[in-house]
Amino acid sequence: MKTVTLFRHAKSGDKDNPNIDDFDRPLSDRGLKAAPKMGAALRDRGVRPDLVLCSPSVRTSQTLTLASAAAWDDPPKIDFDKKIYEASERTLLKLLRECPEDAGHIMLVGHNPGLQDLAVSLAQPGSDERHALKEKLPTAAIVSFEFDADAWNDLEPGTGRVRLFLTPNTLPHGQGQE
């Protein structure tokens, strides 16, 4: 069995600032609060990937750093990969299929629309989760899938069972907070 957890970066700021390149946009105040909250939610649910693939943009790096500090005393291996930035669903699936076989659980930290398109693609057709993912994958959302696959290359669209779908707004008030 293989597990894939998708983690969209937390809310960023400075979207309309012409002096800041999109790649360099930092988290907003809201994002700075949401990222550790989501990390604590991962900790509370025992979610720990073997490997994290993360876009090297400022907002994804900040999201992962803040979430990791709240989630794990001993963070998993992290690979920053520029291919994740502005990647399509097809590119992200290809990256997952190339993961090392000794990793049973991969977390991918990235951006919309590619991350949302990947989530929709992986979810089982006709499922309530797929419908919800088509509607929106909000900032700081986490969705985790399980696959009956022995190898990463065996991942196929429509075969992922959603085991966890969290957003900052769906967490009970105070959950994930120290």
C-alpha positions in Angstrom: 0.0 0.0 0.0 1.1 3.6 -0.8 0.0 6.8 0.8 0.0 10.3 -0.7 -0.7 13.4 1.3 -1.2 16.6 -0.5 -0.6 19.9 1.4 -1.5 23.2 -0.3 0.6 26.1 1.0 -1.0 28.4 3.5 -2.5 31.8 2.5 0.1 34.1 1.0 0.3 37.8 0.8 1.6 40.5 -1.5 -0.3 39.0 -4.6 -0.7 42.4 -6.2 2.7 43.8 -5.2 4.6 44.4 -8.5 7.9 44.5 -6.6 7.7 40.8 -5.4 7.9 38.0 -7.9 5.2 35.3 -7.5 7.9 32.7 -6.4 9.1 35.0 -3.6 5.7 35.8 -2.1 5.6 35.1 1.7 2.8 33.9 3.8 0.2 36.4 5.0 -0.6 36.8 8.8 -3.5 34.3 8.2 -1.1 31.9 6.6 1.5 32.2 9.4 -1.3 31.2 11.8 -2.7 28.4 9.7 0.5 26.5 8.9 1.4 25.5 12.5 -2.3 24.7 13.2 -2.3 22.3 10.3 1.0 20.8 11.4 -0.5 20.2 14.9 -3.5 18.6 13.2 -1.1 16.2 11.4 0.6 15.4 14.7 -2.7 14.8 16.4 -3.7 12.3 13.7 -0.4 10.5 13.5 0.3 11.6 9.9 4.0 11.2 9.2 5.3 10.8 5.7 8.6 9.0 4.9 9.5 11.7 2.4 8.3 15.3 1.7 8.5 16.8 -1.8 8.1 20.6 -1.6 8.1 23.4 -4.0 11.0 25.7 -3.2 8.8 28.9 -3.4 8.9 31.1 -0.3 5.2 30.4 0.7 5.5 26.6 0.4 8.9 26.6 2.3 7.4 28.7 5.0 4.3 26.5 5.2 6.4 23.3 5.5 8.8 24.8 8.1 5.9 26.1 10.3 3.9 22.9 10.0 6.9 20.6 10.5 7.8 22.3 13.7 4.3 21.6 15.1 4.0 18.1 13.6 7.2 16.2 14.1 10.0 16.2 16.7 12.2 14.5 14.1 11.1 15.8 10.6 11.0 13.4 7.7 13.4 13.7 4.7 12.6 16.8 2.6 13.4 17.3 -1.0 12.8 20.7 -2.6 12.0 20.4 -6.3 11.5 23.4 -8.6 9.4 21.2 -10.9 6.6 21.4 -8.3 6.3 25.1 -8.7 3.5 25.8 -11.2 3.3 22.1 -12.1 0.3 20.5 -13.8 -1.5 17.5 -12.4 0.3 15.4 -15.0 3.8 16.6 -13.8 2.9 16.0 -10.2 1.7 12.5 -10.8 4.9 11.8 -12.8 7.0 13.0 -9.8 5.0 10.7 -7.4 5.5 7.7 -9.8 9.3 8.3 -9.6 9.5 8.3 -5.8 11.9 5.8 -4.1 10.2 2.5 -3.3 11.4 2.5 0.3 9.1 5.4 1.0 5.6 4.2 1.7 4.1 7.6 2.4 4.9 10.8 0.4 3.8 14.3 1.2 3.6 16.8 -1.6 3.6 20.5 -0.6 2.6 22.7 -3.5 0.3 25.1 -5.3 -3.1 25.3 -7.1 -4.3 24.7 -9.7 -2.0 21.6 -10.1 -2.4 20.3 -6.6 -6.2 20.5 -6.7 -6.3 18.9 -10.2 -4.1 16.1 -8.9 -6.4 15.6 -5.8 -9.5 15.4 -8.1 -7.7 13.0 -10.4 -6.6 10.7 -7.6 -10.0 10.5 -5.8 -12.4 7.8 -6.7 -14.9 8.8 -9.4 -18.4 9.5 -8.0 -17.1 9.9 -4.4 -18.3 12.7 -2.2 -14.6 13.5 -1.6 -14.0 14.0 -5.3 -16.9 16.3 -5.6 -15.7 18.3 -2.6 -12.2 18.5 -4.1 -13.6 19.7 -7.4 -15.3 22.6 -5.6 -12.2 23.8 -3.8 -8.8 22.9 -2.3 -8.4 25.9 0.0 -5.1 27.3 1.2 -3.5 25.1 3.9 -5.7 22.2 3.0 -4.4 18.7 3.5 -5.8 15.6 1.7 -4.4 12.2 2.2 -5.0 9.2 -0.1 -4.3 5.5 0.3 -3.7 3.3 -2.7 -3.6 -0.5 -3.2 -0.4 -0.2 -5.1 2.9 -2.0 -4.4 5.0 0.5 -6.4 4.8 4.2 -7.0 4.7 3.6 -10.7 1.4 1.7 -10.2 -0.4 4.9 -9.0 -3.4 5.4 -11.2 -6.0 8.2 -11.3 -9.3 7.4 -9.7 -7.9 4.8 -7.4 -7.1 6.8 -4.2 -9.2 6.4 -1.1 -9.4 9.7 0.8 -8.5 9.0 4.4 -8.2 12.6 5.5 -9.4 15.9 4.2 -8.6 18.9 6.5 -8.8 22.6 6.1 -8.1 25.3 8.8 -11.9 26.0 8.8 -12.9 22.4 9.3 -10.8 21.8 12.4 -12.7 22.1 15.6 -12.0 25.5 17.3 -8.9 25.2 19.3 -7.7 21.9 17.8 -4.2 21.9 16.7 -3.3 24.7 19.1 -1.0 24.4 22.0 
